[in-house]
Amino acid sequence: MWAGRNRWDQQPEPMGEINVTPLVDVMLVLLIIFMITAPLLTQGVNIDLPNADAPAMQQSVEPLVITVAASGEIYMQKHRVGIDQLASSIADMRRQKPGMPVYVRGDAHARYEAVARVMSILASNGVQKVGLVTEPGRN
């Protein structure tokens, strides 16, 4: 059968096939977008966490994450703060959400003094429970 118009027929016959080329084009563009944006969705600062054999903790509340980088820089969530600003930031956080869990992510190459100073500031601001974030042990 011919799927077009002729001069005797005013109504064209319907085509029985679907053009999938635009669908494939859209899907490939979406695939590329997701492949590019997926690595950007990781949260926090890139550090080399120490290895430890500890069970994973189950949390239902979003914790406050304080990161100590190898260079000694300190981050609250993703924002860089100075050691002198850390105490006031933690005090503000404790007023807003007193029961918020706090995790400290110390780089494996960070000085122990920097991590201990952060832990001391947390203790002086009334934070009783602090979790230390590590990588699962590799054998």
ABEGO torsion letter per residue (X at the ends): XBBBBBAABABBBBBABBBAAAAAAAAAAAAAAAAAAAAAABBEBBBBBBBBBBBBBBBABBBBBBBBBAAGBBBBEABBBBAAAAAAAAAAAAAABAABBBBBBBBAABBAAAAAAAAAAAAAAGBABBBBBBBBBBX
